[in-house]
Structures are given as C-alpha cells and as structure tokens.
Amino acid sequence: MTKPIDYNQFLETLSQNEPPTLWDEGLQALWYDAKGNWNASHDIAQDMQNPTGSWIHAYLHRKEGDKWNAGYWYRQAGRPYPTISLEEELQVMVEHLLIH
C-alpha cells in the first residue's frame, strides 16, 4: 500500500499486523505507536537522524510522561512543547508526513 491519503485511511491500516513496507520510516513509527507498540516506534524514531525523527521521539517521551526528555527532543526537532493532546499530536504528525 502506498501512503494513505488522509488520517482516517491511516487509522484503517491499524487492523493489519504490520505497517505497509512501502511507507517511510516516520509513518511506520507512528503506525507502531498507534497500535500500542511504543518500543517498536521508539526504536525507529531513535534511528532517524532528522527533525522528523526527533519530533516522533519527543512525542513518545511525552507520552511516557518524561517531560524533560521530551523537551530535549522537541528542541532538537525545532518545535515548541505542545499544548494539544497526545491524540491530536499523533494526528498532526501523521498528516504532516502525508504531505511531506
């Protein structure tokens, strides 16, 4: 499957056992997080050496409640610490990756 066209189509793929292999690593990381596999998502994000990887990494540490570590990674990503919910941030990240 190529990239989903929107967030709802991304959510529909969560019924699968694995993310589509044609997706970029950022979308795959977010897919694993949305499936509840924080560790798999973190492993991918940690290996991404770019602002997107830092953003996903920040989000994951925010999700686990490590505000200090999350803050570091948001700074690395060039993004402010979010005030939106984790669910909203996940959607924002997915939608960002779908257009980039």
Secondary structure, 3 states (H helix, E strand, C coil): CCCCCCHHHHHHHHHCCCCCCCCCHHHHHHHHHHCCCHHHHHHHHHHCCCHHHHHHHHHHHHHCCCHHHHHHHHHHHCCCCCCCCHHHHHHHHHHHHHHC
